[in-house]
Amino acid sequence: MPRPPPRLSPPNQVRIIGGTWRRRLLHFPPVAGLRPTADRVRETLFNWLGQDLTGLSTLDPFAGSGALSFEALSRGAALAVAVDAGAPAVAGMRENAVLLGATGLEAHRADALAFLRRETRGFDLIFVDPPFHEDWLPRLWPLLDARLNPGGRLYVEQGQAVQPPPGWETFRHQRAGQVHYHLLRRDAGTAGEEDIQRKQSP
């Protein structure tokens, strides 16, 4: 008797891998180019960051499915600002926030560069996962520096290893298939790490 075919993950869904909403599914629209960060990569990233993000604020200017923002909120982040240029993606994030009861999500439909230019708040953690085929990073670096709080962290996901400009250092970098993912901080010794640890302390 032939074996049944293996069960495939439902299309347009991604599972939260940690925190309060662990194993809950996020549904996102079938938008061309919308590519949620893979489970394995998200797991490694939040192992790097630590599983308790209580009180922190995050920004994702290329949010797509919103998976990284919801992972942060699931681990206690107080605010997750998720930005996407597509109306369906933003609507999907808002629907998922309602289903999860995620009051800390702030979803905006906007161009990433325009949003970063007009935003005045600082964030403890910024996720940067722009389309791989477009050269976004040279335009983003000066805007990101102004939005990152002292001691904050910058996550960058790209199709090749990233060489940050002066003033930044990569202190975590791994590769999963064709995806390179990095955790960066300002090149300012260890004081920044102490700052973010104080924010996480009760």
N, C-alpha and C positions, 0 to 999 in steps of 0.2 A: 504494500500500500504506500503510495507516495506521501512524503511528508508535506504538511501544510506550509505555505509560504510564511516566512517570518513576518511578525507584526511590525509595521512601520509606525513611526511617530506621526500623529495627526498633522496634516499640513497647517501652516500658519499658526502654530502654537509653540510656546517655549515654557519650560518649567522652571520656577524659582527653586534654587538649589540650597538655600540656607535661610536661617532666621525664622521669624514668626510665621511667615507664609511659605515655609518650605514645602515643596511638592505641589503647590498651587500652580495652575496653568494660566498663562497669559495668552490671550488670543490677539493676533494682529492681522491687519488687512493684507490681501495678496498684492502688494505693491512691488513693481519691478525694482530690483536693487536693494530691497529691504532685507538686511542680513543680520539677524541677532547674533551677538557674541556667543560663541559655542559654550556648551556646558563646562567642558574641561577648562577652557580659558577663564570663564567666570569663577570657577572653583579655585583656580590658582590665584587669580587676582585678589579674591577676598581672603584667602589664606595669607597673602602678603600684607593686606591692610589690617587684618585682624577681624574677628567676627562680631565685635561690638563697636558699632559706629554711633553710639548714643550721642545725640545732640549735635551731630555734624551736619553741615549743609553741602549739597552736591549740585553740580551743573553738568548737563549733557547737551551740548549744542547740536549734536547729530543723533538724536535719541532713537529714531526708528521705532522699534517695538517698545522701547522704554525699559528693557530688561535690566540694564545696569542701575537705573534709577530705582526700580522696584526692589532689586536685590539690596540696595543701600537702605531703603526705607524698612525692609524686612528685618534689617539688623539694627534698627533704632535711629537712623538718621532723622533729624527733625524736619528737614526740607530737602526736596529733590526737584530742581528746576530742569524740566525736560523740554527741549526745543527741536522742532522739525519743520522743514519747509512744506511738507505735504499735509493737506487737511485730513486725509484718511488715517494717517499715522497718529496725528494728534487726537482725533476722535477715538481711535482705538485705545490710546493711553488713558484718556479720560474715562472710557467705559470700564477698563480694567481697574482703575482707581476706585470707582464706585463699587464694583464687585468685591474688591478686597477691603473696602473701608479705609483706603489710603488717603487720609486727610492731608498728608504732607506733600503730595504731588502737586506741582504747579506746571501745567503744560501750556506751551505757547506755539502757535504757528508763526514761524519767522525764518528768514535767512540767517544762518549761523553768524556770519560776519556782521550783519546789521544789528543783530541782537547783542553781540558782544560789544559793539561800539557804543550802544546806548545804555547798556546795563551798568549800574554803579555799585552793586553789592559785591562783596567778597565771598569766596567759597572755600571750604576746607578740602574739597576733592572735586576735580574736574575730569570727566571722561571725554576723550577725543577719539572718535572712530569715524572719520569722514570717508567718503567713497575712495576706494583704493586707486582708481584710475584718474583721479583729479589731484592736482598739486596744491592741496589746501594748506599744508603746514607752514610754508614760508609766510603766508598771510595771517596765520593764526598766532604765531609765537608772541608778537608784541601785545596782542589783545589778551592772551591768556595770562601773561605775567601780571597785568593790571587787575585781573579778577581772582587771582589765587591768594588766599589769606597767608600770613606768615606761618610757616610750618606745614603748609598744605602739600597735597600730592596731586600729580598730574598723571593720568593713565592715557597712553597712546597706543592705538592698534592700527597697524598698517601692513602692507604687503611686502615690506622690506624693513631691515633694521634701521632705526631712526638715529640720526646724528643730531643731537640738540645743539642749539646755538650757545655761545658763551653765556654763562650765568645759570645754566641748568646742568644737572648731572643725572645720568641713568643709573639707578641703583638696583633695579630688577629688570631682567629681560629674558624672555623665553620665546620659543617658536613652536607652533602647532600646525603642521602642514605648511601651507603657504602664508600663514598669518604670524606676524611678529607682534608681540605685545610687550609693553614696557611700563614701568612705574618710574616717574621722574620727580625730582625735587629741585629747588633752587640750590645752587652750589654755595652753601653757606655753613659748612660744618655740621655739627650735630644739634645745634640749637633748635632747628625746625622740628626735629623729631620729638624733642622734649615738649615743644609747644602743642603739638597735636595730641600727645599723650595726656597733657593736662586737660585738654578739652574733653577727652574721653573719660576722665576720672569723675566719680560722683561728687 
